[in-house]
Amino acid sequence: MTTDTCHDDSYPPPVQRKAVLFCPECDHESPISGDWETTTVGDERLLVCTDCGSVVDRRSRDRSELVEPA
């Protein structure tokens, strides 16, 4: 038994962006290293939406070093 694996290559595949955050309040979206405001409070690093001021990500500073922009 054979399986037909034909697919349509006439359109490019959709571009998938990795590590995109979405603001739960205003639906603003940007990569982790995008236009979020970065604030440190105590031992936490916060990413704050530049449109509405909501916190979209909260991490301990130890873990935040993995996602800081280069």
N, C-alpha and C positions, 0 to 999 in steps of 0.2 A: 504494500500500500504506500502510495506517495502522497505527500502533502504539498499543495501549491503555496509557495511563500512569496508570491508576487506582491509588490507594494508600489504605490505611486510616488515616484521621486520628482514629480514635476514642480512641487513646491518645497522650499527649504523647511526643515523641521523647525518647530517653534523654539525661540531662544529662551532657555531656562536660566534665570539668574539664581545663583546660590546665595544663601545667607541674606535674604531680603527680610527686613522687618516691616511690620505694618502697625501703624498707630491704631489702637482699639477705639479711640475717641473720634478721630477725623479721617481715618483711612489713608493718611499720608503713607507712602512707602519709599524705602531707600535701603541700599545695602548697609550692612553693619558699619562699614567704613565710610558711609555716605554723609549726608548733611545733618545728622543728629547732633544735638548739643551734648557734650560729654561733661559730666559733673561728678566730683568725688565727694561723698558724704560719709564720714567715718571710715569704715573699712569696705565701703561699697562704691562701685563705679556705676553711675546711672547714665542711660541714654535717654535724652528728653526730646520730644517732638518739637521741631522748630516752628511748626504751624500753630499748635494749640497748647504746648507746654506740658503735655502728659508724659509720664515715665513709660517708656516702651520696653526697656530692658534694665534689669537690676542684677549685678553680679558682684561677688567678692572681688577685691582687687587682685588676689592671687590668680583667679580664673580669668579676669578681664585682660591680662597680659596676652592671652592667646588670640584675642580678636582686635587688638588695637591696630589702627592703620599704620602701615610701614612708612 
